[in-house]
């Protein structure tokens, strides 16, 4: 209806959703939380950080939800078929990992979790690249060492789909922001018409911020309506 009255509409699409990894073995670690990771989307500028939650269907948590918010339009265009990379230890450099060949030389790689990662996740990640679970750090080949670094710093996930339809938190898109006066939340095209919440192109990285944006917009709009009514009454 708004589009028919001259408003520019940014195509609406879901935002704040989780990443589905159909039949990915990492789902066996469901419920496990990593306190701080870095998530990036292949062939994009999207990079986020924060806690990550492994679920029975894939990946969730603040780092994932932020990536879905910042990439809402892009990921919709890709039909939710894309590659996500996870840096499980963003605060640890590659050199620090490779130095384990000396400092942890006789220790078994799989059995000794490092860098603060949960033991189950560490074991899972290492077993994806090491055939021999009994290997120690000193006996790793250059290829094996490189594979471990990649697994820890740029772990690749083929995402196929998002949260089940209607379980997304918010909608990105809506009436273009350049058509709204944000001092009043009034329309620049039609005086006396106000817009707030998801009808306009505002979305944030958590549900709470979206609620607050809607409530604040509604409050500012109501205050301006009240001022206009008072001025009209006074002039009459």
Phi, psi and omega in degrees: 000316179296320179299322179293343179255023170095007181273137177279125184248124171281122187310123180292144175205159182294148175223161183059073179224164180267167182259127179270133177235082185305123175060022178284134183298341181295341179295345176293346178262022184308138181094347181281136181242134172251126191295325182209114177232172171239129181246135176225155179251127182302141178058042175206174177260011184283119176220126179227167175218170181134186179294150177231137178245130174269129182243178180285350177246349181160235186237139179216196181097167184306319181297321180287316181297320177297319179297322180291328179287310181292335181251019186307309182290315181299314183290329174294318178298327179275005179057033176058035176237100187202173178251130176248141176249139177240123170265105185289337183224068186299336181276356182250129179277163180298323182296323179294325178291312182294335180291347179296339179298335178260310184289335179241027191315312186268356182278142177290135184295310185293321189279348185238097181293141182233170172060025176079007179284145175303141184303319181295320179292316179304311180300317179299312184296316181292322181292343176288340184238344180251119177287318181270106183289346183268358184296142172260171185298321184295333185268003181290138174281169178299322180294315179297319179297317179297319180295323179294316178302314179298318181297324181275327187256338181211061181287125188264136177228127176273105182274131179231084179103171183235191176310148177309141182310135180079002174259002173291155185280316187215177178244131170271158180093179182127201181297131181301138187294336181288356179256009181240136172271108187280001170283336182231347189063025177268155178288139175280343182269324184228098178305136180096350176258130183239151180221139177209168178073212191282355176290337177256164187280066176233128170209150186234180191274357171217160180300323181299319178294326179291319174302312183297320178299319180292315181295317180296315178299317179297321180295312181298318178297315181297319179297321179290322176300316181297320178297317181295320178295318179297318180295320180295315180298319181295319181290330178288000000 
